[in-house]
Amino acid sequence: MYKRQGLNVYKKRRADELAKFGYVAMAVYSYSNGRKADNLQDAGALATPFYTNMPMTKEYFDRALKVLKNSAKAESNNVAAVGYYF
């Protein structure tokens, strides 16, 4: 199994660590419909639309940002991002 892909243990742990510092943390899985890659070739195929269709990529992350900003615990004007993308 290709272990570096997707929302893995490391990324979840980093979100948990941010939460311990008092931040509202959200880990976003980048591939839609829960698809996962088992190897580098499949990971590349899943990632390609995000590189080649910037409007789609922006829309995807804008939706995630909206979820975060609408959280009762989040300060909607005080948001930052940490990226572990692809």
ChimeraX commands (.cxc) that place a marker at each C-alpha (Angstrom):
marker #1 position 0.00,0.00,0.00 radius 0.5
marker #1 position 1.21,3.47,-0.87 radius 0.5
marker #1 position 1.26,4.98,2.63 radius 0.5
marker #1 position 1.95,8.68,2.01 radius 0.5
marker #1 position -1.35,9.39,0.32 radius 0.5
marker #1 position -4.44,11.02,1.63 radius 0.5
marker #1 position -5.49,11.86,5.13 radius 0.5
marker #1 position -3.03,9.72,7.03 radius 0.5
marker #1 position -2.15,9.33,10.71 radius 0.5
marker #1 position 0.52,12.04,10.57 radius 0.5
marker #1 position -1.85,14.68,9.19 radius 0.5
marker #1 position -4.55,13.78,11.71 radius 0.5
marker #1 position -2.01,13.97,14.53 radius 0.5
marker #1 position -0.90,17.43,13.38 radius 0.5
marker #1 position -4.51,18.65,13.46 radius 0.5
marker #1 position -4.87,17.21,16.97 radius 0.5
marker #1 position -1.67,19.01,18.04 radius 0.5
marker #1 position -3.00,22.34,16.74 radius 0.5
marker #1 position -6.24,21.75,18.63 radius 0.5
marker #1 position -4.26,21.22,21.85 radius 0.5
marker #1 position -2.88,24.75,21.38 radius 0.5
marker #1 position -6.43,26.07,21.27 radius 0.5
marker #1 position -6.89,26.28,17.51 radius 0.5
marker #1 position -9.91,24.92,15.71 radius 0.5
marker #1 position -8.27,22.39,13.40 radius 0.5
marker #1 position -9.70,20.61,10.40 radius 0.5
marker #1 position -7.94,17.99,8.29 radius 0.5
marker #1 position -9.27,17.86,4.73 radius 0.5
marker #1 position -9.02,14.77,2.58 radius 0.5
marker #1 position -8.09,15.98,-0.88 radius 0.5
marker #1 position -9.62,13.27,-3.08 radius 0.5
marker #1 position -13.36,13.33,-3.50 radius 0.5
marker #1 position -15.63,10.40,-2.78 radius 0.5
marker #1 position -13.10,8.79,-0.45 radius 0.5
marker #1 position -10.94,7.43,-3.26 radius 0.5
marker #1 position -7.48,6.32,-2.14 radius 0.5
marker #1 position -4.33,5.49,-4.04 radius 0.5
marker #1 position -2.46,2.23,-3.53 radius 0.5
marker #1 position 0.62,3.35,-5.48 radius 0.5
marker #1 position 2.35,6.43,-6.90 radius 0.5
marker #1 position 0.78,6.03,-10.34 radius 0.5
marker #1 position -2.76,5.97,-8.91 radius 0.5
marker #1 position -1.92,8.88,-6.58 radius 0.5
marker #1 position -0.79,10.90,-9.59 radius 0.5
marker #1 position -3.97,10.09,-11.48 radius 0.5
marker #1 position -6.11,11.20,-8.53 radius 0.5
marker #1 position -4.07,14.39,-8.01 radius 0.5
marker #1 position -3.93,15.47,-11.67 radius 0.5
marker #1 position -7.39,17.12,-11.77 radius 0.5
marker #1 position -6.38,19.32,-8.83 radius 0.5
marker #1 position -3.32,20.55,-10.76 radius 0.5
marker #1 position -5.02,20.97,-14.13 radius 0.5
marker #1 position -8.34,22.47,-13.04 radius 0.5
marker #1 position -7.60,25.36,-10.71 radius 0.5
marker #1 position -11.22,26.60,-10.56 radius 0.5
marker #1 position -12.28,23.14,-9.33 radius 0.5
marker #1 position -9.43,23.08,-6.81 radius 0.5
marker #1 position -10.34,26.53,-5.50 radius 0.5
marker #1 position -14.01,25.57,-5.23 radius 0.5
marker #1 position -13.08,22.42,-3.30 radius 0.5
marker #1 position -11.03,24.33,-0.75 radius 0.5
marker #1 position -13.49,27.21,-0.57 radius 0.5
marker #1 position -16.13,24.68,0.51 radius 0.5
marker #1 position -13.80,23.32,3.20 radius 0.5
marker #1 position -13.01,26.86,4.37 radius 0.5
marker #1 position -16.73,27.64,4.57 radius 0.5
marker #1 position -17.29,24.59,6.79 radius 0.5
marker #1 position -14.48,25.73,9.05 radius 0.5
marker #1 position -15.62,29.36,9.22 radius 0.5
marker #1 position -19.17,28.27,10.02 radius 0.5
marker #1 position -17.99,26.21,12.98 radius 0.5
marker #1 position -19.32,27.64,16.23 radius 0.5
marker #1 position -15.82,27.36,17.70 radius 0.5
marker #1 position -13.96,29.14,14.89 radius 0.5
marker #1 position -13.27,32.85,14.58 radius 0.5
marker #1 position -14.24,33.39,10.95 radius 0.5
marker #1 position -11.92,36.38,10.54 radius 0.5
marker #1 position -8.92,34.65,12.08 radius 0.5
marker #1 position -8.15,31.62,9.90 radius 0.5
marker #1 position -4.87,30.12,8.71 radius 0.5
marker #1 position -3.95,27.05,6.67 radius 0.5
marker #1 position -1.22,24.45,6.92 radius 0.5
marker #1 position -0.77,22.43,3.76 radius 0.5
marker #1 position 0.27,18.82,3.30 radius 0.5
marker #1 position -1.12,18.69,-0.17 radius 0.5
marker #1 position -0.10,15.88,-2.49 radius 0.5
marker link #1:1,2 radius 0.2
marker link #1:2,3 radius 0.2
marker link #1:3,4 radius 0.2
marker link #1:4,5 radius 0.2
marker link #1:5,6 radius 0.2
marker link #1:6,7 radius 0.2
marker link #1:7,8 radius 0.2
marker link #1:8,9 radius 0.2
marker link #1:9,10 radius 0.2
marker link #1:10,11 radius 0.2
marker link #1:11,12 radius 0.2
marker link #1:12,13 radius 0.2
marker link #1:13,14 radius 0.2
marker link #1:14,15 radius 0.2
marker link #1:15,16 radius 0.2
marker link #1:16,17 radius 0.2
marker link #1:17,18 radius 0.2
marker link #1:18,19 radius 0.2
marker link #1:19,20 radius 0.2
marker link #1:20,21 radius 0.2
marker link #1:21,22 radius 0.2
marker link #1:22,23 radius 0.2
marker link #1:23,24 radius 0.2
marker link #1:24,25 radius 0.2
marker link #1:25,26 radius 0.2
marker link #1:26,27 radius 0.2
marker link #1:27,28 radius 0.2
marker link #1:28,29 radius 0.2
marker link #1:29,30 radius 0.2
marker link #1:30,31 radius 0.2
marker link #1:31,32 radius 0.2
marker link #1:32,33 radius 0.2
marker link #1:33,34 radius 0.2
marker link #1:34,35 radius 0.2
marker link #1:35,36 radius 0.2
marker link #1:36,37 radius 0.2
marker link #1:37,38 radius 0.2
marker link #1:38,39 radius 0.2
marker link #1:39,40 radius 0.2
marker link #1:40,41 radius 0.2
marker link #1:41,42 radius 0.2
marker link #1:42,43 radius 0.2
marker link #1:43,44 radius 0.2
marker link #1:44,45 radius 0.2
marker link #1:45,46 radius 0.2
marker link #1:46,47 radius 0.2
marker link #1:47,48 radius 0.2
marker link #1:48,49 radius 0.2
marker link #1:49,50 radius 0.2
marker link #1:50,51 radius 0.2
marker link #1:51,52 radius 0.2
marker link #1:52,53 radius 0.2
marker link #1:53,54 radius 0.2
marker link #1:54,55 radius 0.2
marker link #1:55,56 radius 0.2
marker link #1:56,57 radius 0.2
marker link #1:57,58 radius 0.2
marker link #1:58,59 radius 0.2
marker link #1:59,60 radius 0.2
marker link #1:60,61 radius 0.2
marker link #1:61,62 radius 0.2
marker link #1:62,63 radius 0.2
marker link #1:63,64 radius 0.2
marker link #1:64,65 radius 0.2
marker link #1:65,66 radius 0.2
marker link #1:66,67 radius 0.2
marker link #1:67,68 radius 0.2
marker link #1:68,69 radius 0.2
marker link #1:69,70 radius 0.2
marker link #1:70,71 radius 0.2
marker link #1:71,72 radius 0.2
marker link #1:72,73 radius 0.2
marker link #1:73,74 radius 0.2
marker link #1:74,75 radius 0.2
marker link #1:75,76 radius 0.2
marker link #1:76,77 radius 0.2
marker link #1:77,78 radius 0.2
marker link #1:78,79 radius 0.2
marker link #1:79,80 radius 0.2
marker link #1:80,81 radius 0.2
marker link #1:81,82 radius 0.2
marker link #1:82,83 radius 0.2
marker link #1:83,84 radius 0.2
marker link #1:84,85 radius 0.2
marker link #1:85,86 radius 0.2
view
